[in-house]
Amino acid sequence: MKRERSVRYEICVICGKEWNVPKDLRLPPSGYICPHCSSKERSRDRGGAT
């Protein structure tokens, strides 16, 4: 994968995939959770499909 110099990359703690994120994003101590995994977590919390 070609990396952009002006972008910051983080690894999702759930799926392990690499995502580009805003440079000023403040991460919680538990680590970065990507939009895909956080969407699945919200759906599960509301009683939706996994």
C-alpha angles and dihedrals in degrees: 000000000000111000124217115223094216095055131077119223127209132181117233110240091216108043099018094228122140117244132184111234136180113281092234095051111129111218124210117238089255090065139242121324114195123230092253095055095040089053091052090049092051091049091050091048090054092050096256130136120297 
